[in-house]
Amino acid sequence: MMTVKVQRIVNAAMIIVAWMTLLFMEKRQLKRFLPATILIVLFETINGMYGKKLGWWRFYNKPKSDLFGEYPFYAGPFLACSIWVLKWTYGNLKWFVSLNALFNFIFAFPIASFAKRLRYYKLERINHVQFFFYYFYKAFILYGLQYLFDKNYSLKGQGKQSES
């Protein structure tokens, strides 16, 4: 079993590495995609509470706090991957859906299986296919949120131009 100390190190590393990748993104792009990403992370946090309550997965060390369970996934890889996927594919829905499907497939199958072997967490009342769709449908919400933010931003920009 993964010790609590090792789990905390892994959790911290997940968040730090994910956030460090964002240092390679232009500030303008980060500002553009961060609001929609924060909303989808909040949405996922609520979904995660529901999934945890239904026993869809279990962390072996049974952390007393989500800070040591699901939260590092949300604040780290989920957040960073959402921003990067928007940066790379926004404006091309087909590529956006494809890249999200790939990332969610990797998380739902090889990573979830690896986590179980490490005795980090395991899926219990949800299988790998269901876990994939649990994450995948949120891609469409993320894209829609970004569309609304961009639409709202462009409308504000047009209003300022017409005043000049």
C-alpha positions, 0 to 999 in steps of 0.5 A: 500500500502507498503510505500516506507520506508518499501519497502526499508527495505524489499529490504535491508533485501532481499539482506542482508539475501540472502548474509548472507546464503553464509557465510555458503558455503565453500570459494572454492565452492563460488569461483567455482560457483560465475562467472557463477552466476554473468553472469546469474544475468547480463543476468537477469538484461537485461531481467528484463529491457526488461520485465519492458519496456513491462510492464510485472510487476509493482511495486506499489511504482513505484521506479524511480530506479531499485535499489528499484524495480527489483535489490534487487531480482537479487542481493539477492535471485536470486544470492544466490539461483543460487549459492546454487542450483549449489552447491547442484545439479551441476553434476546431471542435473535432480536434478538441473532442478527439484530444479530450477523448485521448486524454480521458481514455488515458486517465480512465484506462492505463492511469486508473489501472496503474493507480490500482496497482500502486494501491493509490485509488481504485474504481469500485462502483464504476467501471473504466468505460463509465469512468471515461464518460464521467470525464468525457462529457465535461469536455463539451461543457468546457467548450461551451463555457469557453465559447460563451466567454469568448462571445461575451469578450468579443461583444465587450470589445465591439462596444468599446470600438464603436464608442471611439 
